[in-house]
């Protein structure tokens, strides 16, 4: 199994357990989260960090931004579903959304 | 009239004449354009330049990105329509999408 193979429901559920706020879309083909920040600057800072991670993973989000809100959807088109790559990118986005220092 | 006052249809049409590819949304409340780039990196480069311009103007887009595509919608919520600020941000985005050198 490679990172680009479609995961089954159990594997997705196990992956989501480590990703607070993320959920499987109704159609089961993608995972989603809505992030809210203090400002546009913080929202776009998150997007910038996520974009670098996405490019490094060679796996990219579908996302919508208005002011301090970012709606993210992750799916792997070639697999027609959710793969380990989606979970990996979601984990990078969680890191990008969290302050580095306590 | 300030930059945050709602423009009438004639003023919007005059403004759009200088913004190739931009059009008034069906409901008349926003202006829209879909940009396509060679890659995610170019698309996000455009978004980064646009984000800096938006922050400087203190006026922000609603936008959706998937890979090399960026769908942009500009409106001024406080005016419930299109204002000079939307036209100004659209002009900055046009500049961001165009190569600086021939």
N, CA and C atoms of all chains as a GROMACS GRO file, in nm:
protein
  612
    1UNK      N    1   0.085  -0.120   0.000
    1UNK     CA    2   0.000   0.000   0.000
    1UNK      C    3   0.089   0.126   0.000
    2UNK      N    4   0.061   0.216  -0.091
    2UNK     CA    5   0.140   0.340  -0.096
    2UNK      C    6   0.058   0.455  -0.035
    3UNK      N    7   0.126   0.568  -0.024
    3UNK     CA    8   0.060   0.686   0.033
    3UNK      C    9  -0.054   0.736  -0.054
    4UNK      N   10  -0.056   0.690  -0.179
    4UNK     CA   11  -0.159   0.737  -0.272
    4UNK      C   12  -0.270   0.634  -0.294
    5UNK      N   13  -0.273   0.528  -0.211
    5UNK     CA   14  -0.382   0.431  -0.219
    5UNK      C   15  -0.496   0.476  -0.127
    6UNK      N   16  -0.616   0.454  -0.174
    6UNK     CA   17  -0.734   0.494  -0.097
    6UNK      C   18  -0.743   0.416   0.034
    7UNK      N   19  -0.772   0.487   0.141
    7UNK     CA   20  -0.785   0.423   0.272
    7UNK      C   21  -0.928   0.375   0.293
    8UNK      N   22  -0.944   0.271   0.374
    8UNK     CA   23  -1.080   0.229   0.408
    8UNK      C   24  -1.131   0.311   0.528
    9UNK      N   25  -1.258   0.293   0.558
    9UNK     CA   26  -1.324   0.376   0.660
    9UNK      C   27  -1.254   0.366   0.796
   10UNK      N   28  -1.210   0.246   0.832
   10UNK     CA   29  -1.144   0.226   0.962
   10UNK      C   30  -1.013   0.303   0.968
   11UNK      N   31  -0.936   0.296   0.862
   11UNK     CA   32  -0.808   0.366   0.859
   11UNK      C   33  -0.828   0.518   0.863
   12UNK      N   34  -0.930   0.564   0.794
   12UNK     CA   35  -0.959   0.709   0.797
   12UNK      C   36  -0.999   0.750   0.938
   13UNK      N   37  -1.087   0.673   1.001
   13UNK     CA   38  -1.132   0.706   1.137
   13UNK      C   39  -1.014   0.708   1.233
   14UNK      N   40  -0.924   0.612   1.217
   14UNK     CA   41  -0.806   0.608   1.305
   14UNK      C   42  -0.720   0.732   1.283
   15UNK      N   43  -0.704   0.772   1.158
   15UNK     CA   44  -0.625   0.891   1.126
   15UNK      C   45  -0.689   1.018   1.181
   16UNK      N   46  -0.821   1.027   1.169
   16UNK     CA   47  -0.891   1.148   1.215
   16UNK      C   48  -0.887   1.162   1.367
   17UNK      N   49  -0.868   1.052   1.437
   17UNK     CA   50  -0.863   1.057   1.583
   17UNK      C   51  -0.749   1.146   1.632
   18UNK      N   52  -0.646   1.160   1.548
   18UNK     CA   53  -0.532   1.246   1.584
   18UNK      C   54  -0.543   1.386   1.524
   19UNK      N   55  -0.656   1.416   1.462
   19UNK     CA   56  -0.670   1.544   1.392
   19UNK      C   57  -0.796   1.616   1.440
   20UNK      N   58  -0.786   1.688   1.552
   20UNK     CA   59  -0.905   1.751   1.610
   20UNK      C   60  -0.969   1.851   1.514
   21UNK      N   61  -1.102   1.841   1.503
   21UNK     CA   62  -1.176   1.934   1.418
   21UNK      C   63  -1.190   1.888   1.274
   22UNK      N   64  -1.113   1.787   1.237
   22UNK     CA   65  -1.124   1.732   1.102
   22UNK      C   66  -1.233   1.626   1.100
   23UNK      N   67  -1.305   1.619   0.987
   23UNK     CA   68  -1.408   1.516   0.975
   23UNK      C   69  -1.416   1.468   0.830
   24UNK      N   70  -1.474   1.352   0.816
   24UNK     CA   71  -1.495   1.297   0.682
   24UNK      C   72  -1.614   1.368   0.619
   25UNK      N   73  -1.601   1.407   0.493
   25UNK     CA   74  -1.712   1.471   0.423
   25UNK      C   75  -1.827   1.372   0.408
   26UNK      N   76  -1.946   1.427   0.387
   26UNK     CA   77  -2.066   1.342   0.378
   26UNK      C   78  -2.052   1.235   0.270
   27UNK      N   79  -1.988   1.270   0.159
   27UNK     CA   80  -1.975   1.172   0.050
   27UNK      C   81  -1.860   1.073   0.074
   28UNK      N   82  -1.787   1.092   0.185
   28UNK     CA   83  -1.681   0.998   0.220
   28UNK      C   84  -1.556   1.009   0.136
   29UNK      N   85  -1.552   1.110   0.049
   29UNK     CA   86  -1.441   1.118  -0.046
   29UNK      C   87  -1.331   1.216  -0.006
   30UNK      N   88  -1.356   1.292   0.101
   30UNK     CA   89  -1.256   1.391   0.142
   30UNK      C   90  -1.268   1.415   0.292
   31UNK      N   91  -1.163   1.478   0.348
   31UNK     CA   92  -1.169   1.521   0.487
   31UNK      C   93  -1.169   1.674   0.489
   32UNK      N   94  -1.232   1.732   0.590
   32UNK     CA   95  -1.258   1.876   0.591
   32UNK      C   96  -1.236   1.937   0.728
   33UNK      N   97  -1.198   2.062   0.727
   33UNK     CA   98  -1.197   2.140   0.851
   33UNK      C   99  -1.212   2.288   0.820
   34UNK      N  100  -1.280   2.360   0.907
   34UNK     CA  101  -1.286   2.506   0.896
   34UNK      C  102  -1.200   2.564   1.008
   35UNK      N  103  -1.100   2.642   0.968
   35UNK     CA  104  -1.015   2.712   1.064
   35UNK      C  105  -1.060   2.857   1.077
   36UNK      N  106  -1.053   2.908   1.199
   36UNK     CA  107  -1.080   3.050   1.222
   36UNK      C  108  -0.962   3.111   1.298
   37UNK      N  109  -0.920   3.227   1.255
   37UNK     CA  110  -0.806   3.295   1.315
   37UNK      C  111  -0.847   3.433   1.366
   38UNK      N  112  -0.749   3.504   1.423
   38UNK     CA  113  -0.780   3.636   1.479
   38UNK      C  114  -0.796   3.741   1.370
   39UNK      N  115  -0.733   3.717   1.255
   39UNK     CA  116  -0.728   3.821   1.152
   39UNK      C  117  -0.696   3.759   1.017
   40UNK      N  118  -0.706   3.838   0.913
   40UNK     CA  119  -0.664   3.793   0.780
   40UNK      C  120  -0.516   3.759   0.778
   41UNK      N  121  -0.436   3.840   0.846
   41UNK     CA  122  -0.291   3.814   0.848
   41UNK      C  123  -0.261   3.677   0.906
   42UNK      N  124  -0.328   3.642   1.015
   42UNK     CA  125  -0.305   3.510   1.074
   42UNK      C  126  -0.358   3.398   0.984
   43UNK      N  127  -0.472   3.423   0.922
   43UNK     CA  128  -0.528   3.322   0.832
   43UNK      C  129  -0.433   3.299   0.713
   44UNK      N  130  -0.383   3.409   0.657
   44UNK     CA  131  -0.296   3.392   0.540
   44UNK      C  132  -0.158   3.339   0.581
   45UNK      N  133  -0.116   3.369   0.702
   45UNK     CA  134   0.008   3.308   0.751
   45UNK      C  135  -0.005   3.157   0.758
   46UNK      N  136  -0.119   3.111   0.807
   46UNK     CA  137  -0.149   2.967   0.810
   46UNK      C  138  -0.149   2.911   0.668
   47UNK      N  139  -0.212   2.982   0.575
   47UNK     CA  140  -0.217   2.935   0.437
   47UNK      C  141  -0.077   2.927   0.376
   48UNK      N  142   0.007   3.024   0.409
   48UNK     CA  143   0.143   3.024   0.354
   48UNK      C  144   0.222   2.905   0.404
   49UNK      N  145   0.214   2.878   0.534
   49UNK     CA  146   0.283   2.761   0.589
   49UNK      C  147   0.228   2.632   0.527
   50UNK      N  148   0.098   2.628   0.513
   50UNK     CA  149   0.034   2.508   0.457
   50UNK      C  150   0.073   2.490   0.310
   51UNK      N  151   0.086   2.600   0.238
   51UNK     CA  152   0.122   2.592   0.096
   51UNK      C  153   0.262   2.535   0.078
   52UNK      N  154   0.354   2.575   0.165
   52UNK     CA  155   0.490   2.521   0.158
   52UNK      C  156   0.489   2.372   0.188
   53UNK      N  157   0.412   2.332   0.290
   53UNK     CA  158   0.401   2.190   0.324
   53UNK      C  159   0.339   2.112   0.208
   54UNK      N  160   0.236   2.170   0.148
   54UNK     CA  161   0.167   2.103   0.037
   54UNK      C  162   0.261   2.081  -0.081
   55UNK      N  163   0.338   2.184  -0.111
   55UNK     CA  164   0.429   2.173  -0.224
   55UNK      C  165   0.536   2.067  -0.196
   56UNK      N  166   0.581   2.062  -0.073
   56UNK     CA  167   0.682   1.962  -0.036
   56UNK      C  168   0.625   1.821  -0.046
   57UNK      N  169   0.500   1.804  -0.006
   57UNK     CA  170   0.435   1.673  -0.014
   57UNK      C  171   0.390   1.640  -0.156
   58UNK      N  172   0.394   1.741  -0.243
   58UNK     CA  173   0.337   1.729  -0.377
   58UNK      C  174   0.191   1.685  -0.369
   59UNK      N  175   0.122   1.749  -0.277
   59UNK     CA  176  -0.019   1.718  -0.256
   59UNK      C  177  -0.085   1.846  -0.207
   60UNK      N  178  -0.193   1.888  -0.273
   60UNK     CA  179  -0.242   2.024  -0.253
   60UNK      C  180  -0.387   2.028  -0.204
   61UNK      N  181  -0.419   2.130  -0.128
   61UNK     CA  182  -0.555   2.140  -0.073
   61UNK      C  183  -0.653   2.206  -0.172
   62UNK      N  184  -0.780   2.186  -0.144
   62UNK     CA  185  -0.885   2.273  -0.198
   62UNK      C  186  -0.925   2.359  -0.081
   63UNK      N  187  -0.916   2.491  -0.099
   63UNK     CA  188  -0.946   2.575   0.018
   63UNK      C  189  -1.007   2.708  -0.023
   64UNK      N  190  -1.089   2.758   0.071
   64UNK     CA  191  -1.160   2.884   0.052
   64UNK      C  192  -1.125   2.973   0.169
   65UNK      N  193  -1.097   3.097   0.141
   65UNK     CA  194  -1.064   3.193   0.248
   65UNK      C  195  -1.150   3.318   0.234
   66UNK      N  196  -1.208   3.359   0.345
   66UNK     CA  197  -1.266   3.492   0.354
   66UNK      C  198  -1.226   3.547   0.490
   67UNK      N  199  -1.154   3.658   0.486
   67UNK     CA  200  -1.100   3.726   0.603
   67UNK      C  201  -1.028   3.630   0.698
   68UNK      N  202  -1.086   3.601   0.815
   68UNK     CA  203  -1.012   3.520   0.914
   68UNK      C  204  -1.048   3.371   0.908
   69UNK      N  205  -1.125   3.334   0.808
   69UNK     CA  206  -1.174   3.195   0.799
   69UNK      C  207  -1.111   3.122   0.681
   70UNK      N  208  -1.073   2.996   0.703
   70UNK     CA  209  -1.020   2.913   0.594
   70UNK      C  210  -1.091   2.778   0.599
   71UNK      N  211  -1.166   2.747   0.494
   71UNK     CA  212  -1.231   2.616   0.479
   71UNK      C  213  -1.140   2.528   0.395
   72UNK      N  214  -1.102   2.412   0.451
   72UNK     CA  215  -1.008   2.324   0.382
   72UNK      C  216  -1.075   2.191   0.349
   73UNK      N  217  -1.050   2.142   0.229
   73UNK     CA  218  -1.095   2.008   0.190
   73UNK      C  219  -0.975   1.935   0.129
   74UNK      N  220  -0.951   1.815   0.178
   74UNK     CA  221  -0.839   1.736   0.128
   74UNK      C  222  -0.891   1.604   0.070
   75UNK      N  223  -0.847   1.574  -0.050
   75UNK     CA  224  -0.884   1.450  -0.116
   75UNK      C  225  -0.772   1.415  -0.214
   76UNK      N  226  -0.768   1.290  -0.254
   76UNK     CA  227  -0.668   1.248  -0.352
   76UNK      C  228  -0.743   1.205  -0.478
   77UNK      N  229  -0.739   1.292  -0.578
   77UNK     CA  230  -0.822   1.270  -0.697
   77UNK      C  231  -0.788   1.138  -0.766
   78UNK      N  232  -0.658   1.107  -0.772
   78UNK     CA  233  -0.619   0.984  -0.844
   78UNK      C  234  -0.672   0.859  -0.774
   79UNK      N  235  -0.692   0.868  -0.642
   79UNK     CA  236  -0.743   0.753  -0.567
   79UNK      C  237  -0.894   0.759  -0.549
   80UNK      N  238  -0.954   0.870  -0.590
   80UNK     CA  239  -1.098   0.892  -0.572
   80UNK      C  240  -1.138   0.872  -0.426
   81UNK      N  241  -1.061   0.928  -0.336
   81UNK     CA  242  -1.094   0.916  -0.195
   81UNK      C  243  -0.984   0.973  -0.108
   82UNK      N  244  -0.984   0.930   0.016
   82UNK     CA  245  -0.888   0.980   0.116
   82UNK      C  246  -0.770   0.884   0.126
   83UNK      N  247  -0.650   0.940   0.125
   83UNK     CA  248  -0.528   0.859   0.134
   83UNK      C  249  -0.441   0.908   0.251
   84UNK      N  250  -0.331   0.838   0.271
   84UNK     CA  251  -0.237   0.878   0.376
   84UNK      C  252  -0.181   1.018   0.349
   85UNK      N  253  -0.176   1.056   0.222
   85UNK     CA  254  -0.128   1.190   0.190
   85UNK      C  255  -0.220   1.297   0.245
   86UNK      N  256  -0.349   1.272   0.240
   86UNK     CA  257  -0.444   1.370   0.295
   86UNK      C  258  -0.425   1.383   0.446
   87UNK      N  259  -0.408   1.270   0.512
   87UNK     CA  260  -0.386   1.274   0.657
   87UNK      C  261  -0.254   1.345   0.689
   88UNK      N  262  -0.153   1.322   0.605
   88UNK     CA  263  -0.023   1.387   0.628
   88UNK      C  264  -0.034   1.538   0.611
   89UNK      N  265  -0.104   1.581   0.507
   89UNK     CA  266  -0.119   1.725   0.487
   89UNK      C  267  -0.202   1.787   0.598
   90UNK      N  268  -0.306   1.717   0.641
   90UNK     CA  269  -0.388   1.768   0.753
   90UNK      C  270  -0.303   1.786   0.878
   91UNK      N  271  -0.213   1.691   0.904
   91UNK     CA  272  -0.127   1.702   1.022
   91UNK      C  273  -0.035   1.824   1.011
   92UNK      N  274   0.017   1.849   0.890
   92UNK     CA  275   0.101   1.968   0.870
   92UNK      C  276   0.019   2.096   0.891
   93UNK      N  277  -0.106   2.093   0.848
   93UNK     CA  278  -0.191   2.212   0.864
   93UNK      C  279  -0.221   2.234   1.013
   94UNK      N  280  -0.243   2.128   1.086
   94UNK     CA  281  -0.263   2.142   1.231
   94UNK      C  282  -0.142   2.209   1.295
   95UNK      N  283  -0.023   2.166   1.253
   95UNK     CA  284   0.099   2.227   1.307
   95UNK      C  285   0.107   2.374   1.268
   96UNK      N  286   0.069   2.404   1.145
   96UNK     CA  287   0.075   2.543   1.097
   96UNK      C  288  -0.023   2.632   1.173
   97UNK      N  289  -0.133   2.574   1.217
   97UNK     CA  290  -0.237   2.653   1.286
   97UNK      C  291  -0.208   2.671   1.434
   98UNK      N  292  -0.110   2.598   1.485
   98UNK     CA  293  -0.082   2.602   1.628
   98UNK      C  294   0.042   2.684   1.656
   99UNK      N  295   0.040   2.761   1.761
   99UNK     CA  296   0.160   2.836   1.796
   99UNK      C  297   0.274   2.741   1.829
  100UNK      N  298   0.393   2.776   1.788
  100UNK     CA  299   0.507   2.686   1.805
  100UNK      C  300   0.550   2.677   1.951
  101UNK      N  301   0.530   2.784   2.025
  101UNK     CA  302   0.578   2.788   2.163
  101UNK      C  303   0.458   2.803   2.258
  102UNK      N  304   0.467   2.742   2.374
  102UNK     CA  305   0.356   2.748   2.469
  102UNK      C  306   0.343   2.888   2.530
  103UNK      N  307  -1.825   6.130  -0.202
  103UNK     CA  308  -1.824   5.984  -0.218
  103UNK      C  309  -1.688   5.929  -0.175
  104UNK      N  310  -1.692   5.826  -0.091
  104UNK     CA  311  -1.568   5.767  -0.046
  104UNK      C  312  -1.545   5.634  -0.118
  105UNK      N  313  -1.428   5.578  -0.092
  105UNK     CA  314  -1.394   5.450  -0.154
  105UNK      C  315  -1.483   5.337  -0.106
  106UNK      N  316  -1.554   5.360   0.003
  106UNK     CA  317  -1.639   5.255   0.060
  106UNK      C  318  -1.787   5.277   0.031
  107UNK      N  319  -1.817   5.371  -0.059
  107UNK     CA  320  -1.956   5.390  -0.101
  107UNK      C  321  -1.987   5.300  -0.220
  108UNK      N  322  -2.105   5.247  -0.221
  108UNK     CA  323  -2.148   5.157  -0.329
  108UNK      C  324  -2.152   5.231  -0.462
  109UNK      N  325  -2.095   5.169  -0.565
  109UNK     CA  326  -2.095   5.227  -0.699
  109UNK      C  327  -2.224   5.190  -0.772
  110UNK      N  328  -2.266   5.277  -0.865
  110UNK     CA  329  -2.380   5.240  -0.948
  110UNK      C  330  -2.332   5.158  -1.069
  111UNK      N  331  -2.428   5.105  -1.143
  111UNK     CA  332  -2.396   5.012  -1.253
  111UNK      C  333  -2.303   5.075  -1.356
  112UNK      N  334  -2.324   5.202  -1.386
  112UNK     CA  335  -2.239   5.268  -1.487
  112UNK      C  336  -2.094   5.278  -1.438
  113UNK      N  337  -2.077   5.313  -1.314
  113UNK     CA  338  -1.941   5.325  -1.259
  113UNK      C  339  -1.871   5.189  -1.254
  114UNK      N  340  -1.948   5.086  -1.220
  114UNK     CA  341  -1.889   4.952  -1.216
  114UNK      C  342  -1.848   4.910  -1.358
  115UNK      N  343  -1.936   4.934  -1.454
  115UNK     CA  344  -1.904   4.896  -1.593
  115UNK      C  345  -1.780   4.970  -1.641
  116UNK      N  346  -1.770   5.097  -1.606
  116UNK     CA  347  -1.652   5.175  -1.646
  116UNK      C  348  -1.526   5.117  -1.583
  117UNK      N  349  -1.537   5.078  -1.457
  117UNK     CA  350  -1.422   5.020  -1.389
  117UNK      C  351  -1.382   4.886  -1.448
  118UNK      N  352  -1.480   4.803  -1.479
  118UNK     CA  353  -1.451   4.670  -1.533
  118UNK      C  354  -1.387   4.677  -1.672
  119UNK      N  355  -1.411   4.785  -1.742
  119UNK     CA  356  -1.352   4.800  -1.876
  119UNK      C  357  -1.200   4.794  -1.872
  120UNK      N  358  -1.143   4.830  -1.758
  120UNK     CA  359  -0.997   4.826  -1.742
  120UNK      C  360  -0.948   4.698  -1.675
  121UNK      N  361  -1.038   4.602  -1.653
  121UNK     CA  362  -1.004   4.480  -1.578
  121UNK      C  363  -1.042   4.356  -1.659
  122UNK      N  364  -0.957   4.316  -1.752
  122UNK     CA  365  -0.991   4.205  -1.841
  122UNK      C  366  -1.020   4.076  -1.764
  123UNK      N  367  -1.130   4.010  -1.799
  123UNK     CA  368  -1.164   3.883  -1.737
  123UNK      C  369  -1.251   3.898  -1.614
  124UNK      N  370  -1.261   4.019  -1.562
  124UNK     CA  371  -1.346   4.044  -1.446
  124UNK      C  372  -1.488   4.073  -1.493
  125UNK      N  373  -1.585   4.027  -1.416
  125UNK     CA  374  -1.725   4.055  -1.451
  125UNK      C  375  -1.807   4.074  -1.324
  126UNK      N  376  -1.922   4.137  -1.344
  126UNK     CA  377  -2.014   4.157  -1.232
  126UNK      C  378  -2.087   4.026  -1.207
  127UNK      N  379  -2.100   3.987  -1.081
  127UNK     CA  380  -2.173   3.865  -1.047
  127UNK      C  381  -2.320   3.881  -1.084
  128UNK      N  382  -2.388   3.769  -1.099
  128UNK     CA  383  -2.529   3.773  -1.142
  128UNK      C  384  -2.615   3.857  -1.049
  129UNK      N  385  -2.585   3.852  -0.920
  129UNK     CA  386  -2.667   3.928  -0.825
  129UNK      C  387  -2.626   4.075  -0.818
  130UNK      N  388  -2.522   4.112  -0.892
  130UNK     CA  389  -2.482   4.252  -0.898
  130UNK      C  390  -2.409   4.302  -0.776
  131UNK      N  391  -2.380   4.213  -0.681
  131UNK     CA  392  -2.324   4.258  -0.553
  131UNK      C  393  -2.173   4.240  -0.542
  132UNK      N  394  -2.113   4.175  -0.641
  132UNK     CA  395  -1.968   4.152  -0.634
  132UNK      C  396  -1.911   4.142  -0.775
  133UNK      N  397  -1.778   4.152  -0.784
  133UNK     CA  398  -1.710   4.128  -0.911
  133UNK      C  399  -1.625   4.002  -0.895
  134UNK      N  400  -1.606   3.931  -1.006
  134UNK     CA  401  -1.547   3.797  -1.001
  134UNK      C  402  -1.448   3.774  -1.114
  135UNK      N  403  -1.351   3.690  -1.087
  135UNK     CA  404  -1.264   3.641  -1.194
  135UNK      C  405  -1.205   3.507  -1.152
  136UNK      N  406  -1.188   3.418  -1.248
  136UNK     CA  407  -1.115   3.294  -1.226
  136UNK      C  408  -0.979   3.306  -1.293
  137UNK      N  409  -0.874   3.290  -1.214
  137UNK     CA  410  -0.737   3.291  -1.266
  137UNK      C  411  -0.687   3.148  -1.279
  138UNK      N  412  -0.611   3.122  -1.383
  138UNK     CA  413  -0.545   2.992  -1.399
  138UNK      C  414  -0.396   3.014  -1.422
  139UNK      N  415  -0.316   2.936  -1.354
  139UNK     CA  416  -0.170   2.950  -1.362
  139UNK      C  417  -0.108   2.819  -1.408
  140UNK      N  418   0.025   2.820  -1.421
  140UNK     CA  419   0.092   2.698  -1.469
  140UNK      C  420   0.101   2.591  -1.360
  141UNK      N  421   0.096   2.633  -1.237
  141UNK     CA  422   0.122   2.540  -1.127
  141UNK      C  423   0.064   2.595  -0.997
  142UNK      N  424   0.066   2.511  -0.894
  142UNK     CA  425   0.027   2.557  -0.760
  142UNK      C  426   0.121   2.668  -0.712
  143UNK      N  427   0.248   2.652  -0.739
  143UNK     CA  428   0.345   2.753  -0.693
  143UNK      C  429   0.312   2.889  -0.752
  144UNK      N  430   0.280   2.892  -0.880
  144UNK     CA  431   0.245   3.021  -0.941
  144UNK      C  432   0.112   3.074  -0.887
  145UNK      N  433   0.018   2.984  -0.868
  145UNK     CA  434  -0.112   3.027  -0.814
  145UNK      C  435  -0.094   3.085  -0.674
  146UNK      N  436  -0.014   3.017  -0.591
  146UNK     CA  437   0.002   3.066  -0.454
  146UNK      C  438   0.090   3.190  -0.450
  147UNK      N  439   0.182   3.202  -0.544
  147UNK     CA  440   0.259   3.326  -0.556
  147UNK      C  441   0.167   3.445  -0.582
  148UNK      N  442   0.074   3.424  -0.672
  148UNK     CA  443  -0.027   3.527  -0.700
  148UNK      C  444  -0.108   3.559  -0.574
  149UNK      N  445  -0.147   3.455  -0.502
  149UNK     CA  446  -0.225   3.477  -0.380
  149UNK      C  447  -0.144   3.553  -0.276
  150UNK      N  448  -0.016   3.523  -0.267
  150UNK     CA  449   0.068   3.592  -0.168
  150UNK      C  450   0.080   3.741  -0.201
  151UNK      N  451   0.104   3.771  -0.328
  151UNK     CA  452   0.111   3.912  -0.368
  151UNK      C  453  -0.022   3.981  -0.343
  152UNK      N  454  -0.130   3.912  -0.376
  152UNK     CA  455  -0.263   3.970  -0.357
  152UNK      C  456  -0.295   3.991  -0.210
  153UNK      N  457  -0.249   3.899  -0.126
  153UNK     CA  458  -0.275   3.910   0.019
  153UNK      C  459  -0.206   4.033   0.076
  154UNK      N  460  -0.084   4.060   0.031
  154UNK     CA  461  -0.013   4.178   0.080
  154UNK      C  462  -0.086   4.305   0.035
  155UNK      N  463  -0.130   4.305  -0.090
  155UNK     CA  464  -0.205   4.422  -0.141
  155UNK      C  465  -0.335   4.439  -0.064
  156UNK      N  466  -0.403   4.327  -0.036
  156UNK     CA  467  -0.531   4.332   0.035
  156UNK      C  468  -0.512   4.390   0.174
  157UNK      N  469  -0.407   4.345   0.241
  157UNK     CA  470  -0.383   4.393   0.377
  157UNK      C  471  -0.352   4.542   0.376
  158UNK      N  472  -0.276   4.584   0.277
  158UNK     CA  473  -0.242   4.727   0.266
  158UNK      C  474  -0.366   4.812   0.241
  159UNK      N  475  -0.455   4.759   0.157
  159UNK     CA  476  -0.580   4.832   0.127
  159UNK      C  477  -0.682   4.819   0.242
  160UNK      N  478  -0.654   4.729   0.335
  160UNK     CA  479  -0.750   4.693   0.439
  160UNK      C  480  -0.883   4.650   0.377
  161UNK      N  481  -0.869   4.568   0.273
  161UNK     CA  482  -0.986   4.518   0.201
  161UNK      C  483  -0.949   4.381   0.146
  162UNK      N  484  -1.029   4.280   0.175
  162UNK     CA  485  -0.985   4.142   0.155
  162UNK      C  486  -1.076   4.065   0.060
  163UNK      N  487  -1.019   3.971  -0.011
  163UNK     CA  488  -1.097   3.894  -0.108
  163UNK      C  489  -1.170   3.777  -0.044
  164UNK      N  490  -1.268   3.724  -0.115
  164UNK     CA  491  -1.318   3.589  -0.091
  164UNK      C  492  -1.260   3.507  -0.205
  165UNK      N  493  -1.187   3.403  -0.172
  165UNK     CA  494  -1.124   3.329  -0.281
  165UNK      C  495  -1.111   3.182  -0.250
  166UNK      N  496  -1.113   3.105  -0.358
  166UNK     CA  497  -1.104   2.959  -0.352
  166UNK      C  498  -0.988   2.916  -0.441
  167UNK      N  499  -0.907   2.826  -0.390
  167UNK     CA  500  -0.794   2.776  -0.468
  167UNK      C  501  -0.795   2.624  -0.474
  168UNK      N  502  -0.778   2.571  -0.590
  168UNK     CA  503  -0.745   2.429  -0.606
  168UNK      C  504  -0.636   2.420  -0.712
  169UNK      N  505  -0.525   2.368  -0.672
  169UNK     CA  506  -0.405   2.354  -0.756
  169UNK      C  507  -0.370   2.485  -0.830
  170UNK      N  508  -0.387   2.489  -0.960
  170UNK     CA  509  -0.343   2.607  -1.037
  170UNK      C  510  -0.454   2.710  -1.058
  171UNK      N  511  -0.568   2.688  -0.997
  171UNK     CA  512  -0.684   2.775  -1.021
  171UNK      C  513  -0.717   2.857  -0.897
  172UNK      N  514  -0.750   2.985  -0.918
  172UNK     CA  515  -0.793   3.071  -0.807
  172UNK      C  516  -0.921   3.144  -0.851
  173UNK      N  517  -1.031   3.118  -0.781
  173UNK     CA  518  -1.157   3.188  -0.805
  173UNK      C  519  -1.166   3.303  -0.706
  174UNK      N  520  -1.181   3.425  -0.758
  174UNK     CA  521  -1.183   3.542  -0.670
  174UNK      C  522  -1.318   3.612  -0.679
  175UNK      N  523  -1.368   3.652  -0.562
  175UNK     CA  524  -1.489   3.734  -0.556
  175UNK      C  525  -1.460   3.853  -0.468
  176UNK      N  526  -1.491   3.972  -0.517
  176UNK     CA  527  -1.468   4.094  -0.439
  176UNK      C  528  -1.599   4.168  -0.418
  177UNK      N  529  -1.622   4.203  -0.294
  177UNK     CA  530  -1.741   4.280  -0.260
  177UNK      C  531  -1.711   4.360  -0.135
  178UNK      N  532  -1.791   4.461  -0.109
  178UNK     CA  533  -1.773   4.541   0.013
  178UNK      C  534  -1.897   4.521   0.098
  179UNK      N  535  -1.882   4.441   0.205
  179UNK     CA  536  -1.999   4.402   0.283
  179UNK      C  537  -2.069   4.522   0.344
  180UNK      N  538  -1.989   4.619   0.393
  180UNK     CA  539  -2.051   4.734   0.460
  180UNK      C  540  -2.136   4.816   0.362
  181UNK      N  541  -2.100   4.812   0.233
  181UNK     CA  542  -2.175   4.888   0.132
  181UNK      C  543  -2.281   4.802   0.065
  182UNK      N  544  -2.280   4.672   0.095
  182UNK     CA  545  -2.372   4.576   0.029
  182UNK      C  546  -2.364   4.588  -0.123
  183UNK      N  547  -2.240   4.593  -0.172
  183UNK     CA  548  -2.223   4.600  -0.317
  183UNK      C  549  -2.078   4.624  -0.354
  184UNK      N  550  -2.058   4.671  -0.475
  184UNK     CA  551  -1.923   4.694  -0.528
  184UNK      C  552  -1.883   4.838  -0.508
  185UNK      N  553  -1.761   4.857  -0.457
  185UNK     CA  554  -1.710   4.992  -0.433
  185UNK      C  555  -1.577   5.011  -0.505
  186UNK      N  556  -1.525   5.132  -0.495
  186UNK     CA  557  -1.395   5.163  -0.555
  186UNK      C  558  -1.285   5.076  -0.495
  187UNK      N  559  -1.304   5.034  -0.371
  187UNK     CA  560  -1.204   4.945  -0.308
  187UNK      C  561  -1.196   4.811  -0.380
  188UNK      N  562  -1.309   4.760  -0.425
  188UNK     CA  563  -1.309   4.633  -0.498
  188UNK      C  564  -1.235   4.650  -0.631
  189UNK      N  565  -1.261   4.760  -0.698
  189UNK     CA  566  -1.192   4.785  -0.825
  189UNK      C  567  -1.041   4.802  -0.802
  190UNK      N  568  -1.006   4.867  -0.692
  190UNK     CA  569  -0.864   4.888  -0.661
  190UNK      C  570  -0.795   4.755  -0.632
  191UNK      N  571  -0.860   4.668  -0.555
  191UNK     CA  572  -0.799   4.538  -0.524
  191UNK      C  573  -0.790   4.452  -0.651
  192UNK      N  574  -0.893   4.459  -0.735
  192UNK     CA  575  -0.889   4.384  -0.861
  192UNK      C  576  -0.770   4.429  -0.947
  193UNK      N  577  -0.745   4.559  -0.950
  193UNK     CA  578  -0.632   4.611  -1.028
  193UNK      C  579  -0.499   4.560  -0.972
  194UNK      N  580  -0.489   4.553  -0.839
  194UNK     CA  581  -0.366   4.499  -0.778
  194UNK      C  582  -0.350   4.351  -0.812
  195UNK      N  583  -0.460   4.281  -0.816
  195UNK     CA  584  -0.454   4.137  -0.848
  195UNK      C  585  -0.414   4.117  -0.994
  196UNK      N  586  -0.464   4.202  -1.081
  196UNK     CA  587  -0.422   4.193  -1.221
  196UNK      C  588  -0.270   4.212  -1.232
  197UNK      N  589  -0.219   4.308  -1.158
  197UNK     CA  590  -0.074   4.332  -1.159
  197UNK      C  591   0.001   4.210  -1.104
  198UNK      N  592  -0.055   4.149  -0.999
  198UNK     CA  593   0.010   4.032  -0.937
  198UNK      C  594   0.010   3.912  -1.032
  199UNK      N  595  -0.090   3.906  -1.118
  199UNK     CA  596  -0.102   3.791  -1.209
  199UNK      C  597  -0.020   3.808  -1.336
  200UNK      N  598   0.032   3.927  -1.357
  200UNK     CA  599   0.105   3.955  -1.481
  200UNK      C  600   0.254   3.958  -1.456
  201UNK      N  601   0.332   3.901  -1.543
  201UNK     CA  602   0.477   3.908  -1.526
  201UNK      C  603   0.522   4.054  -1.531
  202UNK      N  604   0.617   4.085  -1.446
  202UNK     CA  605   0.663   4.223  -1.435
  202UNK      C  606   0.744   4.266  -1.557
  203UNK      N  607   0.813   4.172  -1.617
  203UNK     CA  608   0.902   4.204  -1.728
  203UNK      C  609   0.854   4.131  -1.855
  204UNK      N  610   0.868   4.194  -1.968
  204UNK     CA  611   0.822   4.132  -2.093
  204UNK      C  612   0.914   4.016  -2.134
   0.00000   0.00000   0.00000
